[in-house]
Amino acid sequence: MKKNLVVQTLLDHKSIRKFSDKTVSDKAVTTIVQAGQQAPFASQYYSVLLSRNIKRNPMNAPLLFTICIDSYKFEKIMAKRNWKPVTNDLTLLLFGIQDAALMAENMVIAGRSLDLGSCFLGGAPFKADKIAEEYNLPQRVFPLVQLVMGYPSENPPTRPRYPIEYTLFEDKYPQLTEELVTNAMRIMDEGYLAQDYYRSRQAKIPLTVDRKETFTYDNYSWTEHICRKWGQWFSDPADLCTQLEKRGFNIEKKQRKKA
């Protein structure tokens, strides 16, 4: 199966954070975005922003894409048809997230097939107001994720993933036994430790809760890292709700009445 070039491309995926200064052609950019558009969608509820400013782009990447949930331009179409949206913003955002995320993943795959590397930046929603100011975004456009891309100047190994038995559940969700959970954790942690991933980046998340630090880079790995994220960060949704409201989305109120 790995002889299949599409499957091989997917299985060999790795995040790239170091790029050469080789220019990415306009044709390649257009191809990548068109490939993104061919992803499955509900409403093509997205738009893509592009920066080629290497000095300002994260990681000095030749390309910085920002994939947005875009209700603004779709509402323009609705107005042409003499409609107004009544669907609540939470529902629109969920469908928009699906559309934009699927497009972004297609762009990654297309870029990889053209020998380009990339890395997702997940913090865009928390600085949506700054991105909106930089790109002059109208209301009802919300940055979902950013994607740096360019020709790689590094070749890191692929990163570990959960074993298939901790991911694929046929017919019904299984009982997650101690053995199953422990084995999944072991595979992830041993894989990252073997690559010296966190030590090489000095990427241990500090403890901000009342817990004693018992980890060193000899045993600090993926499961502890991800637990520190979701065990300490973003306990209050207020900041994210504020960013959404600044962009014209309110997930707690009904949408406007029908025309």
C-alpha positions as CSV (number, residue, x, y, z in Angstrom):
1,M,0.0,0.0,0.0
2,K,2.9,2.4,0.7
3,K,3.8,2.2,-3.0
4,N,0.8,4.3,-3.6
5,L,2.2,7.8,-4.0
6,V,-0.9,9.5,-2.4
7,V,-0.7,7.2,0.7
8,Q,3.0,7.6,0.9
9,T,2.7,11.4,0.9
10,L,0.2,11.2,3.7
11,L,2.2,8.7,5.8
12,D,5.4,10.7,5.4
13,H,3.9,14.0,6.6
14,K,6.0,16.0,9.0
15,S,5.8,19.6,10.1
16,I,8.6,21.8,8.7
17,R,9.8,24.9,10.6
18,K,13.0,25.8,8.7
19,F,12.8,26.9,5.1
20,S,15.2,27.7,2.2
21,D,15.0,31.1,0.6
22,K,13.9,29.6,-2.7
23,T,10.9,31.5,-4.2
24,V,7.6,29.6,-4.5
25,S,6.1,30.3,-7.9
26,D,2.7,31.9,-8.5
27,K,1.7,28.8,-10.4
28,A,2.5,26.6,-7.3
29,V,0.5,29.0,-5.1
30,T,-2.5,28.9,-7.4
31,T,-2.3,25.1,-7.6
32,I,-2.2,24.7,-3.9
33,V,-5.2,26.9,-3.3
34,Q,-7.2,25.2,-6.1
35,A,-6.4,21.8,-4.6
36,G,-7.7,23.2,-1.3
37,Q,-10.9,24.3,-3.0
38,Q,-11.5,20.7,-4.2
39,A,-11.8,19.4,-0.6
40,P,-15.3,18.3,0.4
41,F,-17.4,21.2,1.7
42,A,-20.8,22.3,3.0
43,S,-20.9,25.8,1.6
44,Q,-17.3,26.8,0.7
45,Y,-17.5,28.9,3.8
46,Y,-13.9,30.0,3.7
47,S,-11.4,32.4,2.3
48,V,-7.6,32.3,2.2
49,L,-5.2,35.2,3.0
50,L,-1.6,35.2,1.8
51,S,1.5,36.9,2.9
52,R,4.8,36.6,1.1
53,N,6.7,38.9,3.6
54,I,9.5,36.5,4.6
55,K,10.8,39.0,7.2
56,R,7.5,39.1,9.0
57,N,6.2,35.7,8.4
58,P,6.6,33.2,11.3
59,M,9.8,31.0,10.8
60,N,10.7,33.3,8.0
61,A,8.6,31.2,5.7
62,P,8.2,32.2,2.1
63,L,4.4,31.8,2.3
64,L,2.0,32.4,5.2
65,F,-1.6,31.3,4.4
66,T,-4.4,32.3,6.8
67,I,-7.5,30.2,6.3
68,C,-10.6,32.0,7.4
69,I,-14.2,31.1,8.1
70,D,-16.0,33.6,5.8
71,S,-19.6,34.4,6.3
72,Y,-19.3,37.9,4.8
73,K,-18.9,36.9,1.2
74,F,-21.6,34.2,1.5
75,E,-24.0,36.7,2.9
76,K,-23.4,38.8,-0.2
77,I,-24.7,35.9,-2.3
78,M,-27.7,35.5,0.0
79,A,-28.5,39.1,-0.4
80,K,-28.4,38.7,-4.2
81,R,-31.0,36.0,-3.7
82,N,-33.1,38.2,-1.4
83,W,-32.3,36.0,1.7
84,K,-30.9,36.8,5.1
85,P,-29.2,34.2,7.3
86,V,-31.3,32.9,10.3
87,T,-29.0,30.0,11.1
88,N,-27.3,30.7,14.5
89,D,-23.7,31.6,14.5
90,L,-22.6,28.5,16.4
91,T,-23.9,26.3,13.7
92,L,-22.4,28.4,11.0
93,L,-19.1,28.4,12.7
94,L,-19.1,24.6,13.1
95,F,-19.8,24.1,9.4
96,G,-17.3,26.8,8.6
97,I,-14.6,25.1,10.7
98,Q,-15.2,21.9,8.7
99,D,-14.9,23.7,5.4
100,A,-11.9,25.7,6.3
101,A,-10.0,22.8,8.0
102,L,-10.6,20.4,5.1
103,M,-9.4,23.1,2.7
104,A,-6.3,23.7,4.8
105,E,-5.4,20.0,4.9
106,N,-5.8,19.7,1.1
107,M,-3.4,22.6,0.8
108,V,-0.8,20.8,3.0
109,I,-1.1,17.6,0.8
110,A,-0.9,19.6,-2.4
111,G,2.2,21.5,-1.2
112,R,3.9,18.3,-0.1
113,S,3.3,16.8,-3.6
114,L,5.1,19.9,-5.0
115,D,8.1,19.3,-2.6
116,L,7.0,22.1,-0.2
117,G,6.9,21.7,3.5
118,S,4.5,23.3,5.9
119,C,3.4,23.8,9.5
120,F,0.1,24.6,11.0
121,L,-0.2,27.5,13.5
122,G,-3.2,27.0,15.7
123,G,-3.2,30.4,17.6
124,A,-5.0,32.4,14.9
125,P,-8.4,32.5,16.7
126,F,-6.8,34.1,19.7
127,K,-5.4,37.0,17.7
128,A,-8.2,37.4,15.2
129,D,-8.5,41.1,15.9
130,K,-4.8,41.7,15.0
131,I,-5.1,39.6,11.9
132,A,-8.2,41.4,10.9
133,E,-6.5,44.7,11.2
134,E,-3.5,43.6,9.2
135,Y,-5.5,42.2,6.3
136,N,-8.4,44.7,6.5
137,L,-11.0,42.0,7.1
138,P,-14.6,42.9,7.1
139,Q,-17.0,41.7,9.8
140,R,-18.1,38.1,9.7
141,V,-14.6,36.8,8.6
142,F,-12.8,34.8,11.3
143,P,-9.2,33.5,11.0
144,L,-9.3,29.8,11.9
145,V,-5.7,28.6,11.3
146,Q,-2.5,29.8,9.7
147,L,-0.2,27.7,7.6
148,V,3.5,28.5,6.8
149,M,4.9,26.9,3.7
150,G,8.0,26.8,1.6
151,Y,10.8,24.6,0.4
152,P,12.3,22.8,3.4
153,S,15.8,23.3,4.7
154,E,15.4,20.5,7.3
155,N,14.3,16.9,7.1
156,P,12.9,15.8,10.5
157,P,11.5,12.4,11.1
158,T,7.8,11.7,11.0
159,R,6.2,12.1,14.5
160,P,4.6,9.2,16.4
161,R,0.8,8.6,16.3
162,Y,-1.5,6.6,18.5
163,P,-1.6,2.9,17.6
164,I,-4.5,2.0,15.3
165,E,-6.4,0.1,18.1
166,Y,-6.6,3.4,20.0
167,T,-8.0,5.2,17.0
168,L,-10.2,2.9,14.9
169,F,-13.2,1.5,16.8
170,E,-15.4,-0.7,14.7
171,D,-19.1,-1.2,15.4
172,K,-19.0,0.3,18.9
173,Y,-16.8,2.3,21.1
174,P,-14.7,-0.1,23.2
175,Q,-14.0,-0.2,26.9
176,L,-10.7,1.6,27.2
177,T,-8.8,-0.8,29.4
178,E,-5.8,0.2,31.5
179,E,-3.6,-1.9,29.1
180,L,-5.0,-0.1,26.0
181,V,-4.5,3.4,27.5
182,T,-1.0,2.6,28.9
183,N,0.1,1.1,25.6
184,A,-1.0,4.1,23.6
185,M,0.8,6.5,26.0
186,R,3.9,4.4,25.8
187,I,4.0,4.4,22.1
188,M,3.6,8.2,21.9
189,D,6.1,9.0,24.7
190,E,8.8,6.6,23.7
191,G,8.5,7.8,20.1
192,Y,9.1,11.4,21.0
193,L,11.8,10.6,23.6
194,A,13.7,8.6,20.9
195,Q,13.7,11.7,18.7
196,D,14.7,14.0,21.7
197,Y,11.9,16.2,20.5
198,Y,11.2,18.4,23.6
199,R,14.7,18.6,24.9
200,S,16.0,19.8,21.5
201,R,13.4,22.6,21.6
202,Q,13.5,23.3,25.3
203,A,9.7,23.0,25.1
204,K,8.6,21.9,28.5
205,I,5.5,23.7,29.5
206,P,5.9,25.3,33.0
207,L,3.5,24.2,35.8
208,T,1.1,27.0,36.8
209,V,-1.1,24.8,39.0
210,D,-0.3,23.4,42.5
211,R,1.7,20.4,41.3
212,K,5.3,19.5,42.1
213,E,7.6,19.3,39.1
214,T,8.7,15.7,38.8
215,F,9.7,15.6,35.1
216,T,13.0,16.2,33.4
217,Y,13.8,16.1,29.7
218,D,14.7,12.4,30.3
219,N,11.0,11.5,30.8
220,Y,9.0,14.6,29.7
221,S,7.2,13.6,26.5
222,W,4.1,14.0,24.5
223,T,1.4,12.8,27.0
224,E,2.7,15.0,29.8
225,H,3.1,17.9,27.3
226,I,-0.5,17.7,26.0
227,C,-1.9,17.2,29.5
228,R,-0.2,20.3,30.7
229,K,-1.8,22.3,27.8
230,W,-5.4,21.2,28.4
231,G,-4.9,20.9,32.2
232,Q,-3.8,24.5,32.5
233,W,-4.7,26.6,29.5
234,F,-7.9,28.4,28.3
235,S,-10.2,27.5,31.2
236,D,-12.3,30.6,30.5
237,P,-13.8,30.9,27.0
238,A,-14.3,34.6,27.4
239,D,-11.2,35.6,25.4
240,L,-12.2,33.4,22.5
241,C,-15.8,34.6,22.7
242,T,-14.5,38.2,22.6
243,Q,-12.5,37.5,19.5
244,L,-15.5,36.0,17.8
245,E,-17.7,39.0,18.8
246,K,-15.2,41.4,17.5
247,R,-15.4,39.6,14.1
248,G,-19.2,39.8,14.2
249,F,-20.0,36.3,15.5
250,N,-22.1,35.8,18.6
251,I,-22.6,32.2,19.6
252,E,-25.1,32.9,22.4
253,K,-27.7,34.9,20.4
254,K,-30.2,34.0,17.8
255,Q,-29.4,35.0,14.3
256,R,-31.3,37.8,12.5
257,K,-34.9,37.3,11.4
258,K,-35.8,36.0,8.0
259,A,-36.3,38.5,5.2
